[in-house]
Structure formats: structure tokens, C-alpha cells
């Protein structure tokens, strides 16, 4: 890793750290508030609260992946960074950020589960995609890292398309995706595919999701080759 990549990685990481702190502060606040509600309603046998930390963390990495283009490209170009170095830096960042957020999310779930058990909160239940495999601290990190990289790469590619083609190109892409999704749902083949996927989930399922994320990242290279400081949005 050359100094230019290290410098851009450091610059963008310092910006994202502040956002991540705010995100986890809000997330912890929501968990505490909902846990208090569960504690107050312990006497009601039918009451159970289900909470999925990944719903929040996946949304966070998606937003960060989309903004990676808008926030890092103009700065890198102004500082004289090559497009190749910026492209490589973004890969490093997506991989590292996915792993860190996955580790923090899994650790937060583990710590709060121990805390809830200690104080007797039994009606607060976490759900996680790792439940399809083996739901433990390490497996949650593995699953979340692979899925988060996929989400970041997808939103990164969409961000590049918006940056290069503006609202016309990006909006057209989202419109096509929406039409295909709705058509697949109404025709039933997308629902059948989802049912087949979730009924036969293995570790390789998440590995394949990660590899699809790599493909999305590689598809972004043609958009990076002649990218300019002018944002067409």
C-alpha cells in the first residue's frame, strides 16, 4: 500500500469515525429504551420484542458506501491522487469498514445479551442472519462482514453511476431495478428464488454474496477511469 492510498484511507476514515460514533450512540440508546420497555412488561407472558441489529448496521454501511464516491473522489482528485489509487483505496475501505462494523455489531449484541440475562430480561430476543447457521459471536462477524461488503459494493456502484451520469442515468437505473423487482414479485419467480435461498442457506451462500459484491466493485472501474471532479448530480 503506497503513501497516497494510506493518506486517502486515513482522511476518509477520520470522517466516517465520527458518523459511526453517532450511529452506535443512537443504536445503543434504542436498545436501552426497548430493553426498559421489555423489563416493565415482563409480567405479560405473550409480550416479546424482537430486535435485529443487522437491520441498522446494514443500512449504515449502505449509506457510507454510497457516500464514499461523493466524499472521497473530489478530495482525492484535488490532492492529485490517481484514479487507480482511489479505486484501490475504496476497496480497502469497504473491506475494513465492513469488518469493523460487523465486529462492533456482534460485540454489542453479545454484551447486551449477557446484561439482559443478568438482570432477568427474557422477553427481548435478538434475530440475526447467522441464526440460519450457528448463532455465535464469530459467525455473526463472518456473516455480517460478507453481507456488508456486498451492500457497500452495490451502493458504491450505484453512487458511481449517479456521479458520472447524474439523476438521469442513476434514476433510470433505479427505475429499471424497481420494475424488474416488481415484475419478479408479481410473477412469483423472485419469491420462489428467495424461498429456495433461505431454505438452503450455508456458509457458501454468504461467500457467494460476497463474490457478487466483488463483481459489483469491478463493474465500477469503467466509471472510475475518466471520472472528473465535476459531480453531475
N, C-alpha and C positions, 0 to 999 in steps of 0.2 A: 504494500500500500504506500503510494508516494505521498509527499507532504501536501500536495494540493488536495488530494482526496481526504486526507486526515483533517485539513483545515476546514473544508466544507462540511465534513461529518461533525466536527466539533461545533461549528456555527449553528447548524440546523438542530443538533441535539440539545444545545442550550435553550433554544426557543421552545422545543417540544417538552422539555422537562417541566417548565412552568405550567404548560397546559395539562400535562399528566398529573401534576400535583393537585391542580384544581379538580380534575376529573375524579381522582381517587378520594379526595376530600368529600365531594358530593356523594360518591358511591357509598363510602363508609357511613355518611350521615343517613342515607336512605336505608341502609341495612340496620343501623341502630334504631331508627324510628320504627321500622317494620317489626323489629325484634321486640320492642317495647309493646307494640300492639299485640303481638303473639303472647307475650308474658301476661298481659292483662286479661287475655281471653283464654287462658289455659284451662279454665273450668268447662269450657264448651267443647265437648268431645268431637263434634263434627267440624270444628274450625281448624283448618290447616292452611298455612301460607307457603306457597312455592315460589322460589326466587332463583333466577339464573344469572349469575354474574357474567357469563359469556355474552348475553344479550347486550350488556352495557359495553364490555371491552371490545366486542366485535364492531360495534358502532363507532367506538373511539378510533380504532385503527383504520377503519374505512375512511373517516373524515381526514385523519392525518395523511393517509395515502393519497387522497385526492388533493389536499393542500400542499403535498410535497412538491408538486410541479409548480404551483403558483408562487410558493415562498422561496424555493431553492434556486430555480432556474434564473430569474432576473439577477439575483445576487451573484451567482456563480459567473454569469456572463459579464457582469460589470467588473468583477475582480479578475477577469481574464482567464477563467478556467476553461479547459477544453470540454467539448460536449461528451467525449468519451469518458473523461474523468467524472463528470457529473452523473453520467449514466451508471458507472460502476459504483459511485458513492451512494446512489439511491438504492441499489441492490443491497449493499452492506447495511444501510439504514433500515430497510424494510425487514431484513432478516434479524438484526439485533433488536429492533423495537418490538417485533412480534414476540421474540423470546422473552424479553424483559417484562412486557405487559402480561404475557402468559404466566410467567413465574410469580409476578405480583398478584395476579388474579387468583391463582391456585393457592398461594400462601394466605391470602385474605380469607378465602373460603375455609381453609384448614384451621386457621386461628379462631375464626368466629364459630366454627363447628365445635371446637374444644370448649370455647367460652359458653356457648349455649348449653352444652351438656353439663358443664359445671354448675350452672345456675338453674338447670331444670327446664329449659325451654325445649319442648319435644314436638311442638307443632309448627316449627319453622324448618322447612325442607328445601335443601338446595337441589337443583337439577343441572345436569351438565352433559354434553355430548359423550364424554368419557364413560357415562353410565352404560353405553352400548358395549363397552369393552370391560375394563377394570377401573372402577372409580377410585383412584388414589391420587396423591399429590403429584407424583411423577407423570402418570398417564395424562392427567389434566394438562400439564405443561406441554407434553408432546402433542396432544390433540390440538390444543389452542394455538400453539406455535405454527403448526401446519395450516390450520384453517385461517389464522390471522394473516399469514403471508399471502395466501390465496386472495383474501379480501383486499389487502393493501395493493397487491399487484393489479387486481381488476380495477380498483378505483384509481390507481396511478395511471393505468392505460386510458381510462375514461377522461382523467384530468388532462393528459397529453392531447387527446383528441379535441377537447374543449379549447385548450391553449392554442393549438395550431389552426383549428377550423372555426372557432368561435361558437356562438349559440346555434348557428345554422347547422353546422356539422355535428356538434355534440347533441343538440336537441333531436336531430334526425336519428342518430344512433340510439338514443334512449327510446324514441318513439318506436323504432323497429323492434327493439328488445321487448318493449311493452306489448306490442302486437303479437309477437311470437309467443310470449309467455301466456297471454290471454287465450290465444288460439290453442296452445298446448293444454291448458287447463280445461277449456270447454270441450276439446276433442277427447280428453282423457289420457292421452299418452304421457303427458308430463306428470300427472298424478300417479299413473302406474309406474313410471320410472322412479318417482320419489318413494313409493311403497316398496319397490324392489330394492332400492338402495338402503333404506332404513331397516329392512328385514334381513339384510345380509351384510351388516357392517363389520369390517375387520380393520386392523391397523393399516392394511394396504389401501383401504378406502380413503383414509386421510392422507396417505402418501400420494395417491393419485390426485387428490385435490391439490396438494402442494405442487405436484408436477404440472398441473394445469395452470397454477399460478406462475410457474416459471415460464410457461408458454406465453401468458399474458405479458409478462415482463419483457420477453424477447420481442414481442409484437410492437412494443413501444420504441424500439430502436430506430425504425424508419422515421418516426416523428421527431426523434431527437437529433437526427443527422444535420438538419438545416434549420433547427429552431433558432429563433431570434429573441431579443429582449422584449419585442412587442407582443403583448398579450391581446389576442383577437377577441376575447370575451367582452 
